[in-house]
Amino acid sequence: MKILAFAGSTSSTSINRELVKFVLKDFQEEEINLIDLNDFTMPVFSVDLEKKGFPDEAHQFLKVIEECDVIICSLAEHNRSYSAAFKNVFDWASRINVKVFQNKPMLLMSTSPGGYGGGNVMNTAKTFFPQFAADIKDTFSLPKFYENFDLESGVINPDMLRELKAKIENFKNEIKNND
């Protein structure tokens, strides 16, 4: 199985990237493509620029999705929505193929330093991603990242760790049942 994994952030210290990397430890037997949104930097989307053509990076983003079997992502929340970097990649890609996520099974996550754990961006994504052909199999939000996550150990809150592990197992079962 080929897993595409990414954080919806371009921060070099992305806490969402740390969450993704922690979850990927449960998929070590699989082929993993952990991408960095910094590799998909494009001009800010506009219809005027679109008339001149699509950036290669937008096509590349769609290609890595096409080449995977499942998607694991964790979205950063900026001002209660997607990060500008993710939104821009998403906007360009969706203009090429409205089915951005190409019906791939997805484990959708978010985390933030605050108590809501990126819940606003999670709720937005749960509503809109399926309209762009995301097959969301499960979701997980980790609140208060710096209290509940250790860079060496991962999720350190026992209740949240149990919840996450259960969701990972559910995700694995869901994608096995789709084969």
Secondary structure, DSSP 4 states (H G I P E B T S, - for coil): -EEEEEES---TT-HHHHHHHHHHGGGTTSEEEE--GGGG--PPP-HHHHTT---HHHHHHHHHHHT-SEEEEEE-EETTEE-HHHHHHHHHHHHH-S-TTTTEEEEEEEE-SSTTTTHHHHHHHHHHGGGGTEEEEEEEEE-SHHHHEETTTEE--HHHHHHHHHHHHHHHHHHHHH-
